[in-house]
Amino acid sequence: MDRKTLILLEGKTKEEIAEYFGVRTKLPSFVAKDDFDEKLSDNSRWTFSKKYLLRDLHGDVIETPKQAIFRLARTLAEIEKQFGASEEEVERWTEKFYRVIASKAFTPGGRVWTNAGTHITGLFNCYVLPVHDSLEEIYESVKHAALIQKHGGGTGYNFSELRPRGSYVVKSKGVASGVVSFIRQFDRQTEIINSGNRRGANMGILDINHPDILDFIYAKTERGEITNFNVSVGATEDFMRAVDTNGYFDLEWNGKKFLVEDLKHVVKNIEGGLAGAEVGQRPKAPSLTLADNGTDVIDSFKNRVIGRISDPGIVQLKADVLMDTICELAWRTGDPGMIFLDEINKYNPLPKLGPIKATNPCVARGTLVNTPQGYVPVEKIEIGDQISTVFGFEPVKSVERHDAVPVFNVKFSDGGVQVVTATHRYYAIKKGSQSKRLIDYRLDELKDGDYVRVEPAPILLSNPDEYLEGLKSGILLGDGCYTEYAMSHNIVKIASSTDDAEFNQNVKQLFGEEKFRKDDIQNNSKSMNMILSGGRQVIQQLQLVPSYSYEKTFDITIVSSREKALGIIDGLLATDGDVLLKSNHPQIRFVTSSQKLAQNIRRLLLMLGCHGRIFSSFLDDGGQIGDRRIVRKHRKYQIIVSGEGAGRLARMSQLEKISPIKGKKLRELRKEWLTTGNTWKAKIVSIEPAGTEEVYDLYCESSDTWITDGYVQRGCGEQPLHPYDACNLGSVNLDVFVTRRNGKAEIDEEKLREATRVIIRFMDNVNDSNKGPIPPVEQTVLKHRRIGLGVLGFADMLIQLGIPYDSDEALQVAEVVMKIINDEAKIASVEIAEEKGVFPAFELSKYATGKPEDMVRNAERTTIAPTGTISMIFDTSSGIEPWFGMVYKKNIRGGDSLYYVNKHLERVLKERGLYSKEILEKIYQNRGCVTGIQEIPEDLKRVFKTTFDVGTEQHVRIQAAFQKHVDNAVSKTINMPEEATVVDVKKAYLLAWKLALKGITIYRDRSKDVQVLETGGNKKESKEKETPVKESQEKQRKERKEISEGKTVRVKTPIGTAFVTLNFDDGEPRETFINVGKSGSDISADSEAIGRLISLCFRYGIPLDEVISQLKGIKSNPIITEKGWVYSLADGIAKALEIMNQGEEYSAEKQTTLHDTLNEIETLKKDTAEAHGLKPRKLSGNVCPDCGNITEMVEGCEMCRTCGFSKC
């Protein structure tokens, strides 16, 4: 506290001091009477006190939880005064805001809890800062990051604008030191802020095609740099497709290809020492070099070929090799993650403020798109064209095209066929699903037997004059003969029967009686042909093509009016069609031997609002001439219209005018009771690879759907925040939106809708209440007015609904609840905009359509952010994550323990008489899982799933299910078991891409403990020599040599496996490196400190025995090993040094000592645990600095469930 404030508060009462800090001491009756505080659990109360309640001059808590809620509610309600609200209206909104939080239905972001209504006015959790390629702008961003992190905000950067290491800088006539060197500046700034007791969090991104990409991905894991960053690579669609096909991709910077000459200059500058280095160190080698053959590109980290020089001289990397490297590093430490840049940018709400790139092309060239004017090939669709969607007709906002993309041939049960990519999205119902709700799935998520949605696509245009032209075409397509032979005689034959004289006369009148020759009537038969003269002219006028019956078709794209479509259908029905009335389900049937014509008949029916289904059969209807049998084998196609579609067609048809006999039968179908039922779906019959094609994707803003050949599809595509934008975060607690009706648990949709509308106003007001932390952020926030409403408690909702987290039903619940929230958020935003106006950048946004439903207050409204700590105040699961464990334990005074149990599990165990300290201890020892515990009934094991009970693929699919109805990003950690492989990581990354995620973060259990073993050399180690300490040595510091040899021992300790490396100079110990945990973690820091101090002892001549004696026997939480007890990390280090002091030899190839001797004991422990149906409990590898318990990884952030500590 500064001196000025101390003087200001001198002599003030306790209440006045509290009010100065922001505490609302005068509470309305609805707050005073609320028992919110009394109902809080001990853990919730503790988290409130530690994280979110205001404190006085001495750091003592001076606010209760419900006072904090009222502080938030009143502060944000008072914003309404800026827009003319009365005091009564402010009080009304105060109560609404209070109740939506106090009911545990909603929690705002952490900075709103801590800062709203106080002197600190920064209310956002995260910010995006630009990093441009000039020294002035880079350090301006460093300054801005410090100011933001000073108030607890996190920062994100994309460093791709920075020029590659070794590049020439024209302005300064120097050489660039590279991306990683400048990331280190941001990292060091964060370290300083952290040392001031504030935790800054950073996200760093580098585009995959940047020439420094290897330096970037290795910097954290291999070199131990940028430890205050989470890092992700920005993967492009081209890169991911190259991974999928084992291909190459181009490196580039600043929009220019990175050429072989650029690489040569970069390597020359770096090796010449011009690209900078740490003080006292030699420059690090260039990450990429050119092989002697001049065509191979070498990865200097692993000394392997990783790329090539293409024919035009472009440096290309092998995509799958780089991807494998990324996955290997992520497997070891969790970094780097992946951000899918094209997917992020696709739905950019402010396209004029940032680029939009193509992603996930969908359909092959030639695919017919339904439009108001009929069918149009996808390659002819342009931006602004109207096309058919589930909302009617919408303008196309973007058209994307890609060459040579792998495609698949998809056949449907209604006879339709489409050629699409694996990422093409259909609205579908999975086979066997109990839900009838249509959900959009990628093709690679679907299989034979799944159903897709079919939608009528009526034509908007009307032209009655075209009916007769269509009728002529239909008659000729049905029973006309206009082969090349007939054309050579300039005639067309129309087959008929002598029994249907009225039809024959009507046909002649239609085409003109004077054009007909004498009918060709076969002997002793009723069959006849009407001979039409001038056949060539007739066929040309109708735009038909001479062909045999099995080749007949017509150009569907020239049918541009309802009347012409109906005319063709009536003509076909009059000739090769029939009306079947005797069936229980009356039908209209068309018959043809042409597959192409059958497809077009189906399309015409869709244009008229009817769904026709094509059925095919193989026929042999050849005859016999004398002794010779005529073989005629072909397929016969029947197009069937039934149900309400048949009734609709009957009511609009004019068939009776041309064919009175069939028209009379058709008239019967106009009786609505005869034609009921809906057939608007089609089953997938087969999915087969079909090579590569030129493919297209269209995007319509309102519905994000489009219709091709009647099949409904979604556009195949979180966008990043623009520079200086910020995250205004809040979360709906799904745990409280479950109700019971008729004894069955279900989602309370109405309650969820009502709460969402109140929450959106609260969050919109946060934008106005925020001030700072830097002027560009404040200005950008008010210009865009983004908000990010997400969820927490999803796992608890599933538990209450009785739905396993790892089930298809869980995916459906995810989509349902997020769609409700997303839809209501937009509705609420429109309502607020009617009162207060749209956001200032509205005209630059995708919402500037002129439609009332797009007049929104906020550029974006939904995102799913990490909720690690705020979930603890409501005793709910974090975000969309499953529970990490169902039981936690906290040690308290007197040697006793206190269990924290999932409230739903506790309730059920008590209801069933299973609750006891013994069962809780079993669950706790089983890593918080109920799986494998015999006393737990199977139905509970099915529902109470923890994160490691859930497969990796389901984790990814849950994230994808939420992403479908989220404006911005979804935060989730894809937790993997320790035994997961690098291949498993790669599968997860590829699945995330295929499911159109914006990004993915994985965490393999205990990967924070894994480090690469390093030794000084492979030579035989010399034995430690006992050398007496001389007086001169005690004062004389001995520096290490340039090259040292060493030994590495792996030893188990109470806080994880330690890797102890001892290096020697001239046979004497000179330095020690100790690795335990991930670089940057608390354990790692402690072990590094011990190693440095031991090294300092060696350099001043203190004997190894003396060091061992000082460390040995230090106790914390001992564990038993084959060598005896290991009492602590220090004791484990002593035992490792003792092994090396005994003169045993270890080489780089043999880096197993004590660990190998413990294998048998570990196997015994595992077998014993499995015999009791338990899993051996493992440590995650990091100790909570507040309570000493083990932390867990949730939503990419390290946190402690026991006390609420969060590293983010």
ChimeraX attribute file (.defattr): number of C-alpha atoms within 10 A of each C-alpha:
attribute: neighborCount
match mode: 1-to-1
recipient: residues
	/A:1	8
	/A:2	6
	/A:3	7
	/A:4	8
	/A:5	10
	/A:6	11
	/A:7	9
	/A:8	11
	/A:9	14
	/A:10	9
	/A:11	10
	/A:12	11
	/A:13	10
	/A:14	12
	/A:15	13
	/A:16	14
	/A:17	18
	/A:18	20
	/A:19	16
	/A:20	16
	/A:21	18
	/A:22	22
	/A:23	23
	/A:24	21
	/A:25	16
	/A:26	11
	/A:27	13
	/A:28	11
	/A:29	8
	/A:30	10
	/A:31	18
	/A:32	12
	/A:33	9
	/A:34	13
	/A:35	11
	/A:36	16
	/A:37	14
	/A:38	10
	/A:39	10
	/A:40	16
	/A:41	15
	/A:42	12
	/A:43	18
	/A:44	22
	/A:45	18
	/A:46	16
	/A:47	22
	/A:48	24
	/A:49	19
	/A:50	15
	/A:51	17
	/A:52	22
	/A:53	22
	/A:54	25
	/A:55	17
	/A:56	15
	/A:57	14
	/A:58	7
	/A:59	8
	/A:60	11
	/A:61	15
	/A:62	21
	/A:63	23
	/A:64	20
	/A:65	21
	/A:66	21
	/A:67	22
	/A:68	22
	/A:69	23
	/A:70	26
	/A:71	25
	/A:72	26
	/A:73	25
	/A:74	20
	/A:75	21
	/A:76	26
	/A:77	27
	/A:78	20
	/A:79	19
	/A:80	20
	/A:81	12
	/A:82	9
	/A:83	10
	/A:84	11
	/A:85	14
	/A:86	12
	/A:87	13
	/A:88	9
	/A:89	15
	/A:90	20
	/A:91	17
	/A:92	13
	/A:93	21
	/A:94	21
	/A:95	18
	/A:96	18
	/A:97	24
	/A:98	24
	/A:99	20
	/A:100	21
	/A:101	21
	/A:102	21
	/A:103	13
	/A:104	18
	/A:105	23
	/A:106	27
	/A:107	28
	/A:108	25
	/A:109	24
	/A:110	21
	/A:111	21
	/A:112	25
	/A:113	21
	/A:114	20
	/A:115	22
	/A:116	24
	/A:117	23
	/A:118	17
	/A:119	10
	/A:120	17
	/A:121	18
	/A:122	25
	/A:123	30
	/A:124	28
	/A:125	23
	/A:126	22
	/A:127	23
	/A:128	22
	/A:129	23
	/A:130	18
	/A:131	22
	/A:132	18
	/A:133	15
	/A:134	14
	/A:135	10
	/A:136	9
	/A:137	13
	/A:138	20
	/A:139	16
	/A:140	15
	/A:141	17
	/A:142	21
	/A:143	13
	/A:144	20
	/A:145	26
	/A:146	20
	/A:147	16
	/A:148	23
	/A:149	24
	/A:150	19
	/A:151	21
	/A:152	24
	/A:153	27
	/A:154	24
	/A:155	25
	/A:156	24
	/A:157	20
	/A:158	21
	/A:159	22
	/A:160	24
	/A:161	18
	/A:162	23
	/A:163	23
	/A:164	25
	/A:165	25
	/A:166	28
	/A:167	22
	/A:168	20
	/A:169	12
	/A:170	8
	/A:171	7
	/A:172	8
	/A:173	8
	/A:174	14
	/A:175	21
	/A:176	22
	/A:177	21
	/A:178	20
	/A:179	23
	/A:180	23
	/A:181	21
	/A:182	18
	/A:183	22
	/A:184	17
	/A:185	15
	/A:186	24
	/A:187	21
	/A:188	15
	/A:189	19
	/A:190	28
	/A:191	18
	/A:192	14
	/A:193	20
	/A:194	17
	/A:195	11
	/A:196	10
	/A:197	9
	/A:198	16
	/A:199	21
	/A:200	27
	/A:201	23
	/A:202	25
	/A:203	16
	/A:204	22
	/A:205	24
	/A:206	26
	/A:207	25
	/A:208	29
	/A:209	23
	/A:210	25
	/A:211	29
	/A:212	25
	/A:213	23
	/A:214	19
	/A:215	23
	/A:216	29
	/A:217	26
	/A:218	20
	/A:219	19
	/A:220	24
	/A:221	22
	/A:222	14
	/A:223	12
	/A:224	12
	/A:225	19
	/A:226	27
	/A:227	21
	/A:228	24
	/A:229	23
	/A:230	20
	/A:231	27
	/A:232	26
	/A:233	25
	/A:234	25
	/A:235	22
	/A:236	21
	/A:237	19
	/A:238	18
	/A:239	24
	/A:240	21
	/A:241	20
	/A:242	17
	/A:243	20
	/A:244	12
	/A:245	12
	/A:246	12
	/A:247	17
	/A:248	23
	/A:249	23
	/A:250	23
	/A:251	21
	/A:252	19
	/A:253	17
	/A:254	12
	/A:255	8
	/A:256	8
	/A:257	18
	/A:258	21
	/A:259	18
	/A:260	22
	/A:261	11
	/A:262	19
	/A:263	22
	/A:264	14
	/A:265	14
	/A:266	24
	/A:267	20
	/A:268	17
	/A:269	21
	/A:270	23
	/A:271	16
	/A:272	12
	/A:273	15
	/A:274	19
	/A:275	24
	/A:276	20
	/A:277	14
	/A:278	9
	/A:279	7
	/A:280	6
	/A:281	8
	/A:282	11
	/A:283	17
	/A:284	14
	/A:285	14
	/A:286	23
	/A:287	21
	/A:288	24
	/A:289	23
	/A:290	21
	/A:291	14
	/A:292	8
	/A:293	7
	/A:294	11
	/A:295	16
	/A:296	20
	/A:297	24
	/A:298	20
	/A:299	20
	/A:300	16
	/A:301	14
	/A:302	9
	/A:303	11
	/A:304	12
	/A:305	18
	/A:306	21
	/A:307	24
	/A:308	23
	/A:309	18
	/A:310	17
	/A:311	8
	/A:312	8
	/A:313	15
	/A:314	20
	/A:315	27
	/A:316	25
	/A:317	27
	/A:318	20
	/A:319	25
	/A:320	21
	/A:321	17
	/A:322	21
	/A:323	19
	/A:324	16
	/A:325	17
	/A:326	25
	/A:327	26
	/A:328	19
	/A:329	21
	/A:330	25
	/A:331	27
	/A:332	22
	/A:333	23
	/A:334	27
	/A:335	24
	/A:336	26
	/A:337	23
	/A:338	27
	/A:339	27
	/A:340	27
	/A:341	24
	/A:342	23
	/A:343	26
	/A:344	24
	/A:345	23
	/A:346	22
	/A:347	20
	/A:348	25
	/A:349	23
	/A:350	23
	/A:351	14
	/A:352	13
	/A:353	13
	/A:354	14
	/A:355	11
	/A:356	20
	/A:357	16
	/A:358	21
	/A:359	26
	/A:360	28
	/A:361	26
	/A:362	30
	/A:363	30
	/A:364	29
	/A:365	18
	/A:366	16
	/A:367	20
	/A:368	23
	/A:369	24
	/A:370	30
	/A:371	26
	/A:372	21
	/A:373	21
	/A:374	26
	/A:375	26
	/A:376	20
	/A:377	15
	/A:378	21
	/A:379	20
	/A:380	11
	/A:381	18
	/A:382	15
	/A:383	13
	/A:384	13
	/A:385	14
	/A:386	19
	/A:387	26
	/A:388	29
	/A:389	26
	/A:390	18
	/A:391	11
	/A:392	14
	/A:393	19
	/A:394	23
	/A:395	18
	/A:396	20
	/A:397	17
	/A:398	17
	/A:399	18
	/A:400	17
	/A:401	18
	/A:402	17
	/A:403	13
	/A:404	11
	/A:405	20
	/A:406	19
	/A:407	24
	/A:408	23
	/A:409	16
	/A:410	21
	/A:411	19
	/A:412	23
	/A:413	17
	/A:414	22
	/A:415	22
	/A:416	21
	/A:417	17
	/A:418	20
	/A:419	25
	/A:420	28
	/A:421	28
	/A:422	23
	/A:423	24
	/A:424	26
	/A:425	27
	/A:426	27
	/A:427	20
	/A:428	26
	/A:429	23
	/A:430	22
	/A:431	14
	/A:432	8
	/A:433	11
	/A:434	9
	/A:435	10
	/A:436	9
	/A:437	13
	/A:438	15
	/A:439	21
	/A:440	23
	/A:441	23
	/A:442	22
	/A:443	21
	/A:444	16
	/A:445	16
	/A:446	20
	/A:447	16
	/A:448	15
	/A:449	17
	/A:450	18
	/A:451	23
	/A:452	25
	/A:453	21
	/A:454	23
	/A:455	22
	/A:456	23
	/A:457	31
	/A:458	22
	/A:459	24
	/A:460	14
	/A:461	12
	/A:462	14
	/A:463	11
	/A:464	12
	/A:465	11
	/A:466	19
	/A:467	21
	/A:468	19
	/A:469	20
	/A:470	24
	/A:471	28
	/A:472	24
	/A:473	26
	/A:474	27
	/A:475	23
	/A:476	23
	/A:477	25
	/A:478	27
	/A:479	20
	/A:480	24
	/A:481	24
	/A:482	27
	/A:483	18
	/A:484	14
	/A:485	14
	/A:486	16
	/A:487	18
	/A:488	11
	/A:489	12
	/A:490	17
	/A:491	24
	/A:492	25
	/A:493	22
	/A:494	23
	/A:495	21
	/A:496	19
	/A:497	15
	/A:498	15
	/A:499	11
	/A:500	13
	/A:501	12
	/A:502	14
	/A:503	22
	/A:504	20
	/A:505	13
	/A:506	16
	/A:507	20
	/A:508	16
	/A:509	14
	/A:510	14
	/A:511	15
	/A:512	11
	/A:513	13
	/A:514	10
	/A:515	14
	/A:516	18
	/A:517	12
	/A:518	9
	/A:519	15
	/A:520	14
	/A:521	16
	/A:522	10
	/A:523	8
	/A:524	6
	/A:525	9
	/A:526	12
	/A:527	14
	/A:528	18
	/A:529	21
	/A:530	21
	/A:531	21
	/A:532	23
	/A:533	17
	/A:534	15
	/A:535	21
	/A:536	20
	/A:537	13
	/A:538	19
	/A:539	20
	/A:540	11
	/A:541	11
	/A:542	14
	/A:543	13
	/A:544	18
	/A:545	17
	/A:546	19
	/A:547	16
	/A:548	16
	/A:549	18
	/A:550	15
	/A:551	16
	/A:552	24
	/A:553	21
	/A:554	19
	/A:555	12
	/A:556	18
	/A:557	14
	/A:558	14
	/A:559	20
	/A:560	21
	/A:561	24
	/A:562	23
	/A:563	25
	/A:564	26
	/A:565	28
	/A:566	26
	/A:567	25
	/A:568	27
	/A:569	28
	/A:570	29
	/A:571	28
	/A:572	28
	/A:573	24
	/A:574	25
	/A:575	23
	/A:576	17
	/A:577	21
	/A:578	19
	/A:579	23
	/A:580	16
	/A:581	15
	/A:582	8
	/A:583	7
	/A:584	9
	/A:585	14
	/A:586	21
	/A:587	24
	/A:588	24
	/A:589	21
	/A:590	25
	/A:591	22
	/A:592	25
	/A:593	22
	/A:594	19
	/A:595	20
	/A:596	15
	/A:597	23
	/A:598	27
	/A:599	22
	/A:600	17
	/A:601	26
	/A:602	25
	/A:603	27
	/A:604	28
	/A:605	25
	/A:606	23
	/A:607	30
	/A:608	22
	/A:609	20
	/A:610	26
	/A:611	29
	/A:612	29
	/A:613	24
	/A:614	22
	/A:615	15
	/A:616	16
	/A:617	10
	/A:618	11
	/A:619	12
	/A:620	12
	/A:621	10
	/A:622	11
	/A:623	11
	/A:624	9
	/A:625	7
	/A:626	6
	/A:627	6
	/A:628	8
	/A:629	10
	/A:630	12
	/A:631	11
	/A:632	10
	/A:633	11
	/A:634	15
	/A:635	15
	/A:636	18
	/A:637	23
	/A:638	23
	/A:639	24
	/A:640	22
	/A:641	24
	/A:642	26
	/A:643	22
	/A:644	22
	/A:645	25
	/A:646	29
	/A:647	26
	/A:648	18
	/A:649	23
	/A:650	21
	/A:651	15
	/A:652	12
	/A:653	17
	/A:654	21
	/A:655	25
	/A:656	17
	/A:657	15
	/A:658	21
	/A:659	23
	/A:660	17
	/A:661	15
	/A:662	19
	/A:663	21
	/A:664	14
	/A:665	17
	/A:666	26
	/A:667	17
	/A:668	17
	/A:669	26
	/A:670	18
	/A:671	12
	/A:672	14
	/A:673	10
	/A:674	19
	/A:675	21
	/A:676	16
	/A:677	11
	/A:678	11
	/A:679	18
	/A:680	17
	/A:681	21
	/A:682	22
	/A:683	21
	/A:684	23
	/A:685	17
	/A:686	15
	/A:687	20
	/A:688	11
	/A:689	14
	/A:690	14
	/A:691	11
	/A:692	16
	/A:693	19
	/A:694	18
	/A:695	26
	/A:696	27
	/A:697	24
	/A:698	27
	/A:699	23
	/A:700	23
	/A:701	18
	/A:702	18
	/A:703	15
	/A:704	19
	/A:705	24
	/A:706	28
	/A:707	23
	/A:708	25
	/A:709	24
	/A:710	27
	/A:711	23
	/A:712	23
	/A:713	25
	/A:714	25
	/A:715	23
	/A:716	27
	/A:717	26
	/A:718	26
	/A:719	21
	/A:720	18
	/A:721	21
	/A:722	17
	/A:723	19
	/A:724	20
	/A:725	24
	/A:726	29
	/A:727	24
	/A:728	28
	/A:729	29
	/A:730	29
	/A:731	27
	/A:732	27
	/A:733	27
	/A:734	27
	/A:735	23
	/A:736	20
	/A:737	20
	/A:738	19
	/A:739	15
	/A:740	12
	/A:741	10
	/A:742	5
	/A:743	7
	/A:744	10
	/A:745	14
	/A:746	16
	/A:747	22
	/A:748	16
	/A:749	16
	/A:750	11
	/A:751	14
	/A:752	21
	/A:753	18
	/A:754	14
	/A:755	22
	/A:756	27
	/A:757	19
	/A:758	17
	/A:759	25
	/A:760	25
	/A:761	21
	/A:762	25
	/A:763	24
	/A:764	23
	/A:765	19
	/A:766	26
	/A:767	25
	/A:768	16
	/A:769	19
	/A:770	20
	/A:771	18
	/A:772	17
	/A:773	21
	/A:774	14
	/A:775	12
	/A:776	14
	/A:777	21
	/A:778	19
	/A:779	15
	/A:780	18
	/A:781	24
	/A:782	18
	/A:783	18
	/A:784	24
	/A:785	27
	/A:786	26
	/A:787	28
	/A:788	27
	/A:789	31
	/A:790	32
	/A:791	30
	/A:792	30
	/A:793	27
	/A:794	25
	/A:795	27
	/A:796	29
	/A:797	25
	/A:798	24
	/A:799	20
	/A:800	21
	/A:801	19
	/A:802	18
	/A:803	20
	/A:804	20
	/A:805	30
	/A:806	23
	/A:807	14
	/A:808	16
	/A:809	16
	/A:810	23
	/A:811	19
	/A:812	17
	/A:813	20
	/A:814	22
	/A:815	21
	/A:816	18
	/A:817	21
	/A:818	21
	/A:819	17
	/A:820	16
	/A:821	26
	/A:822	23
	/A:823	17
	/A:824	20
	/A:825	26
	/A:826	24
	/A:827	20
	/A:828	24
	/A:829	26
	/A:830	21
	/A:831	18
	/A:832	20
	/A:833	16
	/A:834	14
	/A:835	11
	/A:836	14
	/A:837	16
	/A:838	23
	/A:839	20
	/A:840	16
	/A:841	18
	/A:842	21
	/A:843	13
	/A:844	13
	/A:845	18
	/A:846	18
	/A:847	20
	/A:848	14
	/A:849	14
	/A:850	8
	/A:851	9
	/A:852	11
	/A:853	14
	/A:854	19
	/A:855	23
	/A:856	25
	/A:857	29
	/A:858	29
	/A:859	25
	/A:860	25
	/A:861	29
	/A:862	31
	/A:863	27
	/A:864	28
	/A:865	26
	/A:866	28
	/A:867	29
	/A:868	28
	/A:869	25
	/A:870	27
	/A:871	22
	/A:872	22
	/A:873	24
	/A:874	26
	/A:875	21
	/A:876	25
	/A:877	25
	/A:878	28
	/A:879	28
	/A:880	28
	/A:881	28
	/A:882	26
	/A:883	25
	/A:884	22
	/A:885	23
	/A:886	24
	/A:887	26
	/A:888	21
	/A:889	18
	/A:890	15
	/A:891	14
	/A:892	9
	/A:893	6
	/A:894	6
	/A:895	6
	/A:896	8
	/A:897	11
	/A:898	11
	/A:899	15
	/A:900	21
	/A:901	19
	/A:902	19
	/A:903	14
	/A:904	14
	/A:905	18
	/A:906	17
	/A:907	13
	/A:908	13
	/A:909	17
	/A:910	12
	/A:911	10
	/A:912	9
	/A:913	9
	/A:914	16
	/A:915	15
	/A:916	11
	/A:917	11
	/A:918	10
	/A:919	16
	/A:920	22
	/A:921	16
	/A:922	19
	/A:923	24
	/A:924	21
	/A:925	19
	/A:926	23
	/A:927	23
	/A:928	24
	/A:929	25
	/A:930	31
	/A:931	22
	/A:932	16
	/A:933	18
	/A:934	11
	/A:935	10
	/A:936	15
	/A:937	14
	/A:938	13
	/A:939	10
	/A:940	17
	/A:941	17
	/A:942	18
	/A:943	21
	/A:944	27
	/A:945	25
	/A:946	22
	/A:947	22
	/A:948	18
	/A:949	20
	/A:950	19
	/A:951	15
	/A:952	22
	/A:953	15
	/A:954	18
	/A:955	24
	/A:956	23
	/A:957	20
	/A:958	24
	/A:959	27
	/A:960	24
	/A:961	23
	/A:962	26
	/A:963	26
	/A:964	22
	/A:965	20
	/A:966	25
	/A:967	22
	/A:968	26
	/A:969	23
	/A:970	27
	/A:971	23
	/A:972	25
	/A:973	24
	/A:974	29
	/A:975	27
	/A:976	25
	/A:977	17
	/A:978	15
	/A:979	10
	/A:980	14
	/A:981	16
	/A:982	19
	/A:983	13
	/A:984	16
	/A:985	25
	/A:986	20
	/A:987	15
	/A:988	24
	/A:989	26
	/A:990	18
	/A:991	19
	/A:992	24
	/A:993	24
	/A:994	19
	/A:995	26
	/A:996	22
	/A:997	27
	/A:998	26
	/A:999	25
	/A:1000	25
	/A:1001	25
	/A:1002	28
	/A:1003	25
	/A:1004	24
	/A:1005	24
	/A:1006	23
	/A:1007	20
	/A:1008	24
	/A:1009	25
	/A:1010	20
	/A:1011	19
	/A:1012	10
	/A:1013	15
	/A:1014	15
	/A:1015	21
	/A:1016	18
	/A:1017	15
	/A:1018	14
	/A:1019	14
	/A:1020	13
	/A:1021	20
	/A:1022	18
	/A:1023	16
	/A:1024	17
	/A:1025	14
	/A:1026	12
	/A:1027	11
	/A:1028	10
	/A:1029	12
	/A:1030	11
	/A:1031	9
	/A:1032	10
	/A:1033	14
	/A:1034	13
	/A:1035	11
	/A:1036	12
	/A:1037	14
	/A:1038	14
	/A:1039	13
	/A:1040	15
	/A:1041	11
	/A:1042	6
	/A:1043	10
	/A:1044	17
	/A:1045	22
	/A:1046	26
	/A:1047	29
	/A:1048	27
	/A:1049	24
	/A:1050	22
	/A:1051	23
	/A:1052	23
	/A:1053	23
	/A:1054	20
	/A:1055	23
	/A:1056	21
	/A:1057	20
	/A:1058	26
	/A:1059	27
	/A:1060	26
	/A:1061	24
	/A:1062	24
	/A:1063	23
	/A:1064	23
	/A:1065	18
	/A:1066	12
	/A:1067	14
	/A:1068	19
	/A:1069	27
	/A:1070	26
	/A:1071	23
	/A:1072	23
	/A:1073	20
	/A:1074	24
	/A:1075	24
	/A:1076	28
	/A:1077	29
	/A:1078	25
	/A:1079	25
	/A:1080	16
	/A:1081	19
	/A:1082	17
	/A:1083	24
	/A:1084	21
	/A:1085	17
	/A:1086	15
	/A:1087	21
	/A:1088	18
	/A:1089	14
	/A:1090	19
	/A:1091	21
	/A:1092	15
	/A:1093	14
	/A:1094	21
	/A:1095	21
	/A:1096	18
	/A:1097	20
	/A:1098	22
	/A:1099	22
	/A:1100	18
	/A:1101	24
	/A:1102	20
	/A:1103	18
	/A:1104	23
	/A:1105	13
	/A:1106	10
	/A:1107	17
	/A:1108	20
	/A:1109	12
	/A:1110	12
	/A:1111	18
	/A:1112	19
	/A:1113	17
	/A:1114	15
	/A:1115	14
	/A:1116	14
	/A:1117	11
	/A:1118	17
	/A:1119	14
	/A:1120	13
	/A:1121	18
	/A:1122	14
	/A:1123	10
	/A:1124	8
	/A:1125	14
	/A:1126	27
	/A:1127	19
	/A:1128	22
	/A:1129	29
	/A:1130	21
	/A:1131	24
	/A:1132	27
	/A:1133	28
	/A:1134	24
	/A:1135	23
	/A:1136	24
	/A:1137	22
	/A:1138	18
	/A:1139	15
	/A:1140	24
	/A:1141	17
	/A:1142	10
	/A:1143	13
	/A:1144	14
	/A:1145	15
	/A:1146	21
	/A:1147	18
	/A:1148	17
	/A:1149	8
	/A:1150	12
	/A:1151	18
	/A:1152	15
	/A:1153	18
	/A:1154	18
	/A:1155	18
	/A:1156	12
	/A:1157	13
	/A:1158	16
	/A:1159	13
	/A:1160	12
	/A:1161	14
	/A:1162	15
	/A:1163	11
	/A:1164	12
	/A:1165	14
	/A:1166	15
	/A:1167	15
	/A:1168	14
	/A:1169	16
	/A:1170	13
	/A:1171	10
	/A:1172	12
	/A:1173	16
	/A:1174	22
	/A:1175	22
	/A:1176	16
	/A:1177	13
	/A:1178	15
	/A:1179	18
	/A:1180	20
	/A:1181	26
	/A:1182	26
	/A:1183	20
	/A:1184	23
	/A:1185	14
	/A:1186	12
	/A:1187	14
	/A:1188	14
	/A:1189	19
	/A:1190	18
	/A:1191	24
	/A:1192	23
	/A:1193	21
	/A:1194	27
	/A:1195	24
	/A:1196	22
	/A:1197	18
	/A:1198	18
	/A:1199	23
	/A:1200	24
	/A:1201	25
	/A:1202	23
	/A:1203	21
	/A:1204	25
	/A:1205	20
	/A:1206	21
	/A:1207	16
	/A:1208	18
